Amino acid sequence: MKSIRWWPAILISIAAAGGLIWVWGWYGASRQDRIVATAPVLFGTIVLLLFWLVLFSRAHSKIRWTVLGGVAGALAIAVGLFRIRGVTGDLLPILEFRWKRSVAQPIELSPAPAAKPEIKSTPFDYPQFLGPNRNATVAGPKLRRDWAANPPSLLWRQPIGAAWSGFAVVGDRAVTQEQRGEDEMVVCYDLNSGRVLWSHADRTRYFTTIAGEGPRATPTIVSNRIYALGATGRLNCLDLASGKPIWSKDIVEDNRSHVPEWGLSGSPLVVDDLVIVSAGGRDGRSLVAYERETGQFKWGGGTDGAGYSSPYLATLGGARQILIFNAHGIAAHTLGSGNVLWEYPWPGGHPHVALPVILPGDQVLVSSGYGTGSELLKIQSGTNWIPRRVWKSTRLKAKFTNVVYRDGFIYGLDDGILVCLDASDGALKWKEGRYGHGQVILVDDLMLVMAESGEVVLIEPVPEEHRKLAGFRALHSKTWNPPSLAGEFLLVRNDKEAARYRMPVAE
């Protein structure tokens, strides 16, 4: 019997090693590009090695067919046992057993109160996406810097319906969005106990294997009314006390738009008497405004498709305007008519998620992931509004995270690693701490990082170094949802569970 012919297998292995070195050394502009490119290299290597073994190895037939049968059997068992439940922020598949069911059960409502409850707002309300000012920044409370002696305490934890929404908190009400079966829901929880007080359901569902299931936006609460946008375009105005519908619109049908690949994700912005949403329609229906009391259409502007960012109220050149990160760039709209004041193009082909950040001197920071990076724009006002680039950097690529600014420096997650940039020129001060594609909240002189892993980390944001002070495990699986900090109470959730913690505060 002839000996096994090894040289083809050696050549295949060398080629595979060379391919992986090239992918991770030179291919693409982001970690996600390289992970995606790694898959066909590994798959092709396995196929070629099996082809060699069966046809060209000269191995005994028993060995050849045993190995081939073993590989086929292992593959069949894996397919039979597991399914893909979404991906990580780096596009690695997340597997779960096929028989595992959603942890969220049908809604069980608490007994209705005899009289309409009085909902009192507090100075520490967190009434919308990214907090009171929609910039992931809150003034307080003063968090304790050392958690060793007094760690965060769990007040309640419970299953929740799938979604990438966060909580909006006013008084003792915490409102979020969920998918339960075929119903997309707005659900109101008692902040103190976690009990469900009421829920509102629409018969609609968004789901893809990669993007996941359920709504993506966070509700907005203003004057005891809730404004919530679902992943398929249902915009609801509900009563905060009871959940009673006040008005409802389908912004996709209304504005001749379509649901983008990852679902409609922009949280409604309430300004004066308007509810402003990113519809992504053509012919002046990219950004639209409805009358907040009645739902009557007020204005529309722009022609760009919807991105995955939320509208933001800014004052630039002394004028209030609405900024929105669309599919092909940043646009600024007048508040009165919705007309486009200025636009700035941005590379496409990937999701635009992070909200623009306003810096002193009429400057706007724009950032996105997939190798694109950040640019600081100076907005010149006058007869014509002109955005001019101040600097450009690939040191901060904000894929999901929203970026914060403090004392002349910018902090955010660059492809999952925390970085600090000098806002004057974009220079990198430091890059350290792999927290995945999570979210941040700037709390006075400290920063909370909600890591993709479910860990909450306390950071002192200073330009000298990455200064991690404390951390704890808040959730137990992939967390893309923005956290909410209402006073000393931290609300966190993902697509499986929600929890409320009391954070240690300075006395």
N, C-alpha and C positions, 0 to 999 in steps of 0.2 A: 504493500500500500504506500502511495506517495505521501510525503510529509505535507503538512498544511502550508498553503501559500500565504504568508503573512504580509508580503510587501504591499498589496493593495490596501489592506486595513491600516497599515502604517501611514501610507500616503493620504488616505482619507482623514485620519486623525490629525496629521500635520496640517492639512488644508483647513480642517475645522478649527484648530487652534489659531491658525493665521487669520481665519475669518473673524473669530471672536476678538482677537487683538485689534484688528482693524475697526470692528464695530465700536469697541469701547475706547479706542484711542482717537479715531478720526471721524467716525460716521455721525451724522446728524448734529443738531445743536442743543439737544436736551437729553436728560436721562431717559425720558419716555421713548424718544426715538430709538435709543440704543436697546432698551428692553424689547420693544416691538421687533427690531431687527435681529435680536438674539434668537427669537423663536424659530424662524425659518432655518437659521444656521444649525440649530440643534436638531430640528426635525429632519432636515436634509441629511445630516450626519448619520442619524439612526437608520434612515431608509437605505442609504448607501452601504452601511455596515451590514444590514440584513441582506441586501442584494449580493454583497460580496460573500457572505457566509453561505448562502444557499447555492449560488451559481459558480463562484470562482475560488472558494477557499480550499477545496479538496478535502474538507473535513468529512468524517464518517457520516453517512446519511442519518444515523440515529441522533448524532449531535446536532446536525443542521435542523432537522425537523423538530427536535425537542426544544431548541432555543426559539425557533420561529413560533411554535405552538405556545411556548411560555409567554413570549411577548404579546401575541394575539390574545391569549387568555387574560393576561394582566390588564391589557387595554380594555377588553370587554367588561371585566370586573369593575375597573375604574369608572367606565361610562355608566354601568348599571348602578353603582353605589353613589356616585357624586354628580353634582351639577354645579354650574358656575353661578354664584350669587354676586354678580357685579365684579368690580375690579378695585384695586387700590388706586391712590392718586398717581402712582407710577405705572399704572396699567397692568399690574400683575393680577391674574385671576384669583378670586376668592372662592374656595370650594366649600360646599356643605353637602351633607347627606340628602339624598333625594326625598327621603320620607320625613325630613324635618319640616314642620309647619311653622307658619308665622307665630311669633309669641303674642301678638296682639289679639285679644278676644273681643267679641261684640261689646259695644259700649254699655256700661251699667250706670245709669244716671242716679244721682243723689235725689232724695225727695225735694220737690219744689218748695221754696219758701212760701209762707202764707201771704206775705206782702213783697212787693218789688224791693230787692235789697238795695241799700245805699252803698255805692262804690266810691270810696274816697281816694283820690289820687295822693301821691306822696312825692317829696322832692327826689326820691330815689327810683321813681318809675323808669322802666325800660320799655317804652311804648312802641318801638318799631325796630326794624332791622338795623343792627349795629348801634343801637342806643338812642338817647334823646336827640343827638345831633347827627345821627346817621354817619358817624365817622369812627366807630369803634373806640371812642374815648369818653370816659365819664370822670366827673370831678371827685368822686369819693365813693365809698368811705375810705378812710386811711387803713390800709391793710397792714396786718402784722408781718414783719419781715422774716421772723423765725417761726416755723410751724412745728418744731420738734416737741415743745412742751404743750402746745395747744393746736393740734392739727384741725383741718376742716372736718366738720361733723355731718354725717349723713342724716337728713331729716325724713326723706322718703325716696323710695325707688320703685318703679313699676314698669311693666311692659307698655309699649306704645306702638301705634300704627306706623308703617313705613313712610318716610319722607325725609327730605333734606332741609326742612324748615327749622327755624328757631322759635323761641318763645318771645311773645310780646307781653309785658307785665304792666298792669296798672292796678294800684291798690292791692287787694288780695286775689286778683284774677290773673291767671297765666293762660294765654291763648296760643295755640299752635295749629298746624295743619297735619293731617295724617291720611294714609290710605288704608282702609279696612275692607278687604274683599273688593267688590266692584264700586264701592262708595269712596269718593274723595271728600274728606271731612274737615270742618273747622271745629276744634274741640276746646272747650273752656274748662280749666282745672282750678280747683281751690288751691291757692299758693301754699297755704299752711299744711294741708293734709294730703294733697295730691288727688283728691276725689274729683271725679268728673261731675261738673255742674250742669252742663248742657252740651249738645253737639248739633251740628248742622251738616247734612249730607247732600251731595250731588252725585247722580249716577254717571260717573265718568272715571276713567282710570288711565294713567300714563305708566308704561313699563317698557324697558328694554333690558336685555341681559347686561349690557355694559353700563348704562346710565343708572339702572336700578328702578325702583318703583315709587310712585307717589308724587305729591306736590313738592316744589322746591323753594318757593318764596316764603317769607315770614310775614305774618299779618301786621297791620298798622292799626293802632288804637288812638282815636281822637274823639274827645267829647262823648264818651260812652258809646261810641260806635266803632265797629271793627270793619276794616277793609282788607279783604283777603283775595289773592289771585292764585288760582289753581294752575297745574302744569299744562292743562289743555285749553286754558283761556277763560275759565269761569271767574268773573270778578263779582264778589259778593259784598254787600253792605249789610251788616248784622247788628242787632242790639246787643251791647255788651252784657247787660243784666240777664237776658233771657235767651239770646241766640236767635230771636225772631228775625226773619228776613225783612229788610226794608226795601232793597232793590237789588237787581242782579243783571249782569251783562255778559255776553260772550264776546270778548274783545277780538277773537280770531275772526268770527263771522262778521262782526260789526265793522271791522277795518280791512276786510279782504286780505287777511294775513294767513299764516300757517304756523303750526307748532314746530319749533326748531328741533334739531336732533336730540338735545338733552332736555327738552321740555321748557316751557315758559318759566323763567326763574326770577324775574324782576319784582321785588317787593313794592307795593303801591306807595307812592309819596303823596301825602296830604299837605297842601299849601293853601292858605286862605280858604276859599270855598271850593277848591279843586281837588280831585283825586287824579293823579298823573301816573300813567303806566306805559311801559314799553310794549307796543303792540307789534311793531315790525311790519306794518302795512306800507304799501306804495302810495304814490299820489297824495302826499301830505298826511299820511296816517302812520308814520313811523313811531312818533311819540304822540300820545293822545291824552286829553283831559276830560273828565266827566264832572258834572256838578255834584258835590259831595252829598247834598241833601236828597236829591232826586234821581241821580244817575243820568241826567240828561247830558248828551254830548255837547261839549263846549268848544273845543278846538283840536286841531291836529296839525302836525308839522313834520317835515323831513320825508325821505324816501328810502332810507336804509333799512335793512332787515334787522330784526331784534338780535342782540347779543344775549349774554346771561348775567348782565349787570343790572343794577337798579338805578332809577333816576335820583338825582342829587341836587338839592338847592344850594347854589353858591352865589356869592356877591363878588363880582369881578368888575373893575373899573367903575365902582360905585353903583352897578346895576345888578339887580337880582336876576338870575337866569337858571335854567334847569340843564344840568349836564347829564349826558347818557352815553355809555360806552356801547356802541352798536356793533353790528357784524363787521363793518369795514372801517370804523374809526370813531373818534369822539365827536359829539355834536353838542352845541349849546343852543337852547331855545329860549325865546322870550317868554316871560310868564303870562303876559296879557293875551297874546295871540297864538303862541306856539311856533311862530316863524323861526327859522334857523338863523342864529346870529353869526356863528362861525363853526367851521368843521376842521378836523385834523385827521388825515388818513392814518390807518394803522394796519400792519400786515395781517392778512386773513388766513384762513385755512386751519384755525384753531379757535377754541372758545375764548371769548373776551369776558372776564368775570369780575375782576377787582374794580371797586368804585374808584373814580378819580379822587385824588387827595389835594385839597387846597392848601397851599403854602403861602407865607407872607409875600407881599409885593405882587399880587395878581398872578401867581404862578400855580400851575396845575401839574401834578405828577400822574403819569399814566404808566401802567405796568401790565404785562401779561406773560404767560408761561410759554412752554414749548420752544425755548431758545430765543425768544424775542427780546425780553428785557424791559427796561424802563426808559422813559424820557421825561425831562422836566420842561414844561412849556411856559413861556411868558406871554400873557394875553394883553395885547395892546388895544386899547379902546379908542373910540373916536367915531368918525363917519363910517369907517370900516373896521370891523373887529379882526385882528390878525394874530393868530397863534404862532410864536416863533420858538424854535428849539433852543434851550439853554445848554443842555447836555444830554447825552445818551449813554446808557450803560447796560451791559448784560450781567451785571453783578446782582441784580434783583429781578427775578422772573416770577412774578406773583401769579401762580396758576389758579388756585382757589382762594388763597388768603387775601384779606383786606389789609392794606398797609397803614401804619400810623406814623405820625410826625411829632417830635418833641425836641424843643430847644435846639433847633438847627440840624437835627439828624433824623433819618428815616429808618424805621425798623419793619422788617417783614420776612416772610419765608421764601427763600430763593430755592425753588425746586425742592422744598421740604427742609431746608437748612436755614436757621435764623441768621440774618445779616443786619449790619448797621452801615448805612451810607451817609456820607457828608452831603447835606442837601445843597450846598453851594456849588459843588462840582461833580457829584456822583461818585466820589472816591470811596473805595471800600475801606471801612475802619476795622471790621472783623467779620468772620463767618464761622459759626460754630453752633453745635446743637442740632441734631437731626430730629425734628419733630413731625416730619411728614407734612401732608397737605391739610393743615388744620386752620385755626383762626386765632386771632389775638384780640385782647381788650386792654387798652391803656387806662390804668386806674391811678390818677394823680401821678406820682413819681415811680410807680411800679407797673409791671405788665403781666397779665395772665395769658399764657399760651395754652389753647385747647389743642393738644396734639392729635394727629390722625389716629393714633393708637388708643385714645380714650384717656390719656394721662393729662392732668392739669399741672402746669409748671409756672412757678413764680420767678420772674426775671426782673432784675434792676436794669432798666434801659439806659446805659451809659456808653459813650463812644470809646472808652479805653479798652473794654474787654467784654466778652460774653460772661455775664455775672448771674449764674443760676443760684437762687436762694432756697427754693424748696419745691416739692412736687408731691402729687398723690394720684392714685388710679381712681378716676371718677366713673368711667364706663369701661366696657369689656370687649368692644369690637370697633370696627372702622367708624370713625366719627368725622364727618364733613360738616355737620351742622354748626352754625354759629352759637356760642354760649350767650347767656344773658345774665347780667349782674344787676340785681335790684337791691340796692343797699348792701347789706352783708350777706345776701342770699344769692348763691350762684345756681342757675338752672342750666342743666346740660341735657342733651339728648342726641340720639342717632336714629337709625332706622329700626331699632329693636327695643330700646329702653330709654327712660327718662329718669332724672334724679335731681333732687334739690339738696344743696349743702349750705351750712352756715360757715362762712369764711371767718377765720380769726382776724379781728380788727384791733387796732391799737387803742388803748384806753386813754 
